[in-house]
Amino acid sequence: MDLSLQKSLDLFVKSLEKEGKSSNTIVAYKGDINQLIKFLNKINTSLEVNQITTDHIKNFKRELLKLKYTAKSISRKLNSIKNFFSFLKDENVVQTDPSTDVKHPKYQNDLPRVLEPIEYRALRDVCRNDARATAIVELMLQSGLRIKEIESLNIEDIQSDSLLIEAYESHLRRKVPLNNSAKIALNRYVKDDRLDTRSKSVFITKTGRTLLARNIRSLLNRYFKKAGIKNVKVNDLRNTFIAYQLKAGVPIDVVSRIVGHKRISTTEKYVKLTESQQESKGIKLKEL
């Protein structure tokens, strides 16, 4: 089957959507493979997908090294390319997979960043006059929510001692417990500070629209800077929740279920961060 690179990519993207892959995953795949296509077009604009060779992909890898991409970034891009060609081979679009013999560069897998108590206390301090930001910080820090789950949270999802996180993309529906700090911060925002609007979203803008993930990220990055916390990402609040619960002795399967990890092996990587894990005293979550 003779297909252009772009049409082959479109076919691959449709299969990812059918599999229920997250929008972020699909965007990442498209970005990586489009970068390969752009590189190949410099060589020959009429190249079809079944004309791609192992040398083409090896040369792309060398180009990334020249452009000073990290080994981790190159490995991720190669993983996208390998999945792309594996799919095309399964679909009989190509007879052989040209990416098979292209090796990943070696790199040390970085451990997740976890905030120290002095850091998350400083973050709370600079947010204290912003009820919305405080509630967002507490939900990520005390309940391990993802930024997308903060965006999608509706008023009807709030229960007395928990939140309902509805299924989305490839993530299953789950119930997340709320500790005292999270409940106080959330109630303060919803009852006293949130604009009176018809919107079902918990977190809204000043005009009553849903506060989008990119706006939440921008908001928290501003407060990270104010608090003097360096080399931190929004998702590190969630990382902090996971690491501290494991360190407090909460069973790994319980933590995995609360944060919505599909595989317990994803949660296991945080165990390395718990140098002095305490003896388990049941499953009561640690309040940060």
Wavefront OBJ file of the C-alpha trace (Angstrom):
o trace
v 0.000 0.000 0.000
v 1.463 3.349 -1.083
v 0.599 6.094 1.379
v 2.093 9.505 2.018
v 3.632 10.123 5.417
v 0.856 12.551 6.331
v -1.941 10.136 5.408
v -0.181 7.395 7.375
v -0.044 9.693 10.392
v -3.759 10.498 10.027
v -4.482 6.756 10.013
v -2.371 6.276 13.147
v -4.091 9.155 14.973
v -7.531 7.695 14.218
v -6.444 4.380 15.746
v -5.208 6.163 18.884
v -8.553 7.945 19.212
v -10.419 4.636 18.853
v -8.238 3.135 21.593
v -9.286 5.989 23.892
v -5.801 7.459 24.285
v -5.725 10.782 26.111
v -5.668 14.007 24.106
v -2.234 14.839 25.574
v -0.845 11.490 24.411
v -2.221 11.982 20.897
v -0.824 15.529 20.679
v 2.599 14.237 21.789
v 2.587 11.442 19.176
v 1.544 13.848 16.414
v 4.223 16.360 17.381
v 7.000 13.760 17.397
v 6.018 12.147 14.095
v 5.421 15.497 12.391
v 8.960 16.432 13.394
v 10.217 13.283 11.641
v 8.102 14.112 8.564
v 9.514 17.659 8.449
v 13.056 16.264 8.626
v 12.369 13.723 5.854
v 10.777 16.375 3.623
v 14.097 18.219 3.621
v 15.629 15.119 2.038
v 12.849 14.287 -0.398
v 9.371 15.808 -0.424
v 7.928 12.865 -2.363
v 8.974 10.128 0.065
v 6.174 7.687 0.831
v 5.940 5.809 4.083
v 7.031 2.455 2.625
v 10.244 4.101 1.374
v 11.436 5.052 4.851
v 14.561 3.142 5.868
v 16.394 2.517 9.112
v 19.066 4.994 7.981
v 16.445 7.725 7.640
v 15.430 7.277 11.274
v 19.043 6.997 12.465
v 19.820 10.255 10.667
v 16.832 11.873 12.361
v 18.190 10.695 15.706
v 21.601 12.255 14.865
v 19.851 15.489 13.908
v 18.139 15.619 17.305
v 21.496 15.117 19.035
v 22.954 17.992 16.995
v 20.043 20.184 18.064
v 20.950 19.427 21.714
v 17.797 17.483 22.592
v 18.198 15.547 25.826
v 18.556 11.764 25.691
v 15.203 11.486 27.452
v 13.445 13.639 24.811
v 15.059 11.703 21.966
v 14.005 8.425 23.550
v 10.407 9.632 23.798
v 10.386 10.721 20.154
v 11.819 7.359 19.080
v 9.162 5.604 21.121
v 6.476 7.539 19.213
v 8.108 6.614 15.899
v 8.420 2.944 16.868
v 4.745 2.785 17.860
v 3.840 4.519 14.594
v 5.687 2.024 12.390
v 4.592 -0.957 14.482
v 0.982 0.091 13.845
v 1.639 0.532 10.100
v 3.203 -2.933 9.892
v 0.229 -4.496 11.715
v -2.072 -2.751 9.231
v 0.035 -3.978 6.264
v 0.764 -0.404 5.229
v 4.495 -1.262 5.354
v 6.097 -4.680 4.955
v 8.995 -4.072 7.324
v 9.427 -1.820 10.351
v 12.414 0.497 9.715
v 12.558 1.583 13.360
v 13.250 -1.857 14.842
v 17.061 -1.565 14.738
v 17.195 2.039 15.972
v 18.296 1.990 19.610
v 17.141 4.341 22.347
v 19.867 6.555 23.831
v 20.749 5.699 27.418
v 19.631 8.116 30.089
v 19.004 8.185 33.805
v 15.312 8.274 34.622
v 14.704 11.297 36.852
v 12.742 10.760 40.034
v 9.537 12.800 40.422
v 10.009 16.208 42.055
v 8.487 16.379 45.533
v 8.017 19.624 47.434
v 9.597 19.949 50.859
v 7.280 21.023 53.722
v 8.920 24.465 53.769
v 8.083 24.839 50.057
v 4.409 23.875 50.155
v 3.924 25.959 53.296
v 5.432 28.949 51.472
v 3.055 28.274 48.561
v 0.078 28.237 50.915
v 1.275 31.484 52.455
v 1.423 33.401 49.150
v -1.998 32.011 48.114
v -3.740 32.828 51.403
v -5.691 35.811 50.016
v -6.755 33.948 46.863
v -9.451 31.430 47.816
v -9.591 29.912 44.332
v -5.829 29.306 44.113
v -5.785 27.967 47.684
v -8.536 25.452 46.890
v -6.709 24.280 43.762
v -3.427 23.866 45.646
v -5.110 21.916 48.451
v -6.952 19.571 46.057
v -3.709 18.715 44.261
v -1.579 18.579 47.394
v -4.058 16.815 49.707
v -5.981 14.637 47.230
v -3.551 14.121 44.347
v -5.844 15.437 41.599
v -4.560 15.975 38.063
v -4.800 19.453 36.546
v -7.331 18.163 33.979
v -9.472 16.813 36.839
v -9.415 20.225 38.506
v -10.656 21.757 35.247
v -13.427 19.131 34.807
v -14.666 19.150 38.410
v -18.369 20.031 38.705
v -20.323 21.277 41.727
v -22.384 18.056 41.776
v -19.145 16.043 42.134
v -18.529 17.460 45.611
v -19.713 15.131 48.410
v -19.395 15.580 52.146
v -16.030 13.843 52.537
v -15.025 13.053 48.973
v -15.025 14.048 45.330
v -16.353 12.062 42.383
v -13.949 12.120 39.475
v -15.905 11.130 36.382
v -14.361 8.888 33.732
v -12.570 10.792 30.988
v -10.348 9.786 28.102
v -8.645 6.562 29.285
v -9.151 7.199 33.020
v -11.818 5.362 35.017
v -14.385 6.932 37.354
v -13.178 7.039 40.952
v -13.932 8.515 44.372
v -11.250 10.644 46.035
v -11.311 11.282 49.806
v -11.141 14.858 51.092
v -9.244 15.599 54.282
v -10.007 18.538 56.549
v -7.625 21.015 54.883
v -8.999 20.264 51.419
v -12.628 20.487 52.599
v -12.097 23.835 54.341
v -10.322 25.360 51.320
v -12.909 24.050 48.843
v -15.911 25.143 50.931
v -14.418 28.586 51.480
v -14.021 29.102 47.736
v -17.379 27.631 46.663
v -19.494 29.320 49.341
v -17.736 32.639 49.844
v -15.634 33.488 46.812
v -17.017 31.741 43.732
v -19.018 33.920 41.338
v -22.772 33.263 41.301
v -23.155 31.669 37.883
v -25.050 28.965 36.018
v -21.789 27.186 35.235
v -21.547 23.669 36.685
v -17.757 23.909 36.883
v -16.306 24.318 40.360
v -13.433 26.504 39.220
v -14.426 29.430 37.031
v -13.028 32.672 35.668
v -14.145 36.158 36.669
v -16.631 36.019 33.781
v -18.145 32.718 34.955
v -16.502 30.425 32.415
v -14.712 27.178 33.187
v -11.131 27.771 34.333
v -9.124 25.809 31.764
v -6.066 23.693 32.519
v -3.740 26.183 30.830
v -5.125 28.986 33.022
v -4.722 26.860 36.151
v -1.114 26.145 35.180
v -0.442 29.833 34.591
v -2.071 30.753 37.921
v -0.028 28.252 39.936
v 3.227 29.057 38.138
v 2.727 32.668 39.174
v 2.372 31.622 42.813
v 5.355 29.246 42.595
v 7.429 32.218 41.490
v 6.012 34.397 44.283
v 6.867 31.718 46.838
v 10.413 31.403 45.489
v 9.976 27.716 44.583
v 12.308 26.818 41.723
v 12.419 23.915 39.253
v 8.822 22.972 39.972
v 5.885 22.004 37.768
v 2.184 22.025 38.599
v 2.073 18.206 38.557
v 4.685 18.160 41.347
v 1.885 18.993 43.813
v 0.332 15.636 42.868
v 3.761 13.981 43.098
v 4.090 15.385 46.609
v 0.755 13.879 47.671
v 1.734 10.430 46.367
v 5.215 10.416 47.927
v 4.089 11.609 51.356
v 1.212 9.096 51.546
v 3.580 6.225 50.762
v 6.094 7.536 53.281
v 3.347 7.649 55.927
v 2.673 3.950 55.325
v -0.528 4.136 53.281
v -0.600 0.876 51.220
v 0.605 1.341 47.668
v -2.567 -0.147 46.144
v -4.705 2.362 48.079
v -2.581 5.320 46.915
v -2.633 3.985 43.343
v -6.443 3.743 43.395
v -6.922 7.231 44.885
v -4.727 8.969 42.303
v -6.143 6.944 39.404
v -3.014 5.153 38.225
v -3.953 2.438 35.729
v -0.954 0.308 36.742
v 0.473 -0.083 40.220
v 3.950 -0.025 38.644
v 3.369 3.704 37.993
v 2.935 4.254 41.727
v 5.925 2.056 42.581
v 8.410 4.535 41.109
v 7.551 6.893 43.996
v 8.669 4.337 46.576
v 12.300 5.359 45.927
v 11.420 8.791 47.302
v 10.307 7.373 50.648
v 13.659 6.868 52.335
v 12.245 6.286 55.814
v 8.849 4.712 55.207
v 6.923 4.462 58.469
v 5.140 1.355 59.612
v 1.611 1.230 58.235
v -1.132 2.103 60.718
v -4.071 1.396 58.448
v -5.041 3.505 55.478
v -5.617 6.927 57.023
v -4.216 9.513 54.633
v -1.542 11.895 55.833
v -2.586 15.541 55.981
v 0.089 17.849 54.590
l 1 2 3 4 5 6 7 8 9 10 11 12 13 14 15 16 17 18 19 20 21 22 23 24 25 26 27 28 29 30 31 32 33 34 35 36 37 38 39 40 41 42 43 44 45 46 47 48 49 50 51 52 53 54 55 56 57 58 59 60 61 62 63 64 65 66 67 68 69 70 71 72 73 74 75 76 77 78 79 80 81 82 83 84 85 86 87 88 89 90 91 92 93 94 95 96 97 98 99 100 101 102 103 104 105 106 107 108 109 110 111 112 113 114 115 116 117 118 119 120 121 122 123 124 125 126 127 128 129 130 131 132 133 134 135 136 137 138 139 140 141 142 143 144 145 146 147 148 149 150 151 152 153 154 155 156 157 158 159 160 161 162 163 164 165 166 167 168 169 170 171 172 173 174 175 176 177 178 179 180 181 182 183 184 185 186 187 188 189 190 191 192 193 194 195 196 197 198 199 200 201 202 203 204 205 206 207 208 209 210 211 212 213 214 215 216 217 218 219 220 221 222 223 224 225 226 227 228 229 230 231 232 233 234 235 236 237 238 239 240 241 242 243 244 245 246 247 248 249 250 251 252 253 254 255 256 257 258 259 260 261 262 263 264 265 266 267 268 269 270 271 272 273 274 275 276 277 278 279 280 281 282 283 284 285 286 287 288
